[in-house]
Structures are given as C-alpha cells and as structure tokens.
Amino acid sequence: MSTIPALNGQVIGQAHYATRALLERATEPLGVTFHQVLALNVLAQGPVEAAHLTHRVTSTLKVDESAVHKVVDQLVDAGLAQVDGAAPDSLVSLTDTGRATQRGVAAAVADLTARLYADLPADEAATAARVLTVVTHRANAELAAIPA
C-alpha cells in the first residue's frame, strides 16, 4: 500500500518536470523548445508589444530578459514569428507558419491533458488548482521582495 506524500515543493516539482518532459517530447516533432512553446502561446492571443511578451515569459519561467530575447530571435529565425520594429514597443506576432505550429502545440497539450487529467474528480482538480495558484502567488510575492 502506497502512502500519499505531503504536499511540498518536491511533489509539485516532480509533477511539473514529468509533465514538462512529456510536453517536450510531444512538441519536439514541431521543432520547438519548451521556452518557445510558452512564447508561441502568448503570441497565439494576437500581436503583442515585445516588452509585454518579455514580461509574460520572464514572469512565467523566472528567466532573465536576455533568455526571452533569444527565444524571440529563434522564433523569428525559424519563420514562426515576426517583429515589427526594434523598440520595446514594437509588435511581435505569429506568422502563418507560427500559427500552424502553435495549433500543433495546442493539440499536443490537449492530448496530454486528456491523458493525465481525464479520470481526476473535478472537485479534486479544482482544489489542486486553487492550492497551486495560492502557492504560486506566495512564491512570486517572495521573489518580488528579494532585491535584484
């Protein structure tokens, strides 16, 4: 009989990394990395200012701005995104190829979600989502309080 572990960062991290590994394998045939997937998902909502895209990805991945600039450059070089201008307020948008790739990413995520979450009771999934959201907000608040 297995015991249910206490909810802590290790349990959350193991779930994250196992899921991320599956997502990376599912999106590998599309030719995109995990970081690129996050940027594509932001851009799927429509053109955004480069500074907004940078903020969204840095705040999600906890990486520095240079890492996001590299991701955007990679997406542009691969013909998945285009940048209109060079200033922080320039717009970044998906190309037709980028939209097709992002649809492939969305399909891979939907398939993965269906397999991993399908038989979880809705109330338990909702509770887990609420708990993880609180933990994320608390961690982000502590990160924001640390001097740069």
LINMOTA-V867794 format. One record per backbone hydrogen bond with DSSP energy under -0.5 kcal/mol. NH is the residue of the N-H (numbers start at 1). CO is the residue of the C=O. Records with the same first field share a line. If there is no record, write none. Layout:
BEGIN
NH: CO, CO
END
This chain:
BEGIN
5: 3
8: 6
12: 8
13: 9
14: 10
15: 11
16: 12
17: 13
18: 14
19: 15
20: 16
21: 17
22: 18
23: 19
24: 20
25: 21
26: 22
27: 23
28: 24
29: 25
30: 27
31: 28
32: 27
37: 33
38: 34
39: 35
40: 36
41: 37
42: 38
43: 39
44: 40
45: 42
46: 43
48: 92
50: 90
51: 88
53: 49
54: 50
55: 51
56: 52
57: 53
58: 54
59: 55
60: 56
61: 57
62: 58
67: 64
68: 64
69: 65
70: 66
71: 67
72: 68
73: 69
74: 70
75: 71
76: 72
77: 73
78: 74
79: 76
80: 75
81: 75
82: 93
84: 91
85: 83
90: 87
91: 84
92: 48
93: 82
95: 80
99: 95
100: 96
101: 97
102: 98
103: 99
104: 100
105: 101
106: 102
107: 103
108: 104
109: 105
110: 106
111: 107
112: 108
113: 109
114: 110
115: 111
116: 112
117: 113
118: 114
120: 117
125: 121
126: 122
127: 123
128: 124
129: 125
130: 126
131: 127
132: 128
133: 129
134: 130
135: 131
136: 132
137: 133
138: 134
139: 135
140: 136
141: 137
142: 138
143: 139
144: 140
145: 141
146: 142, 143
END
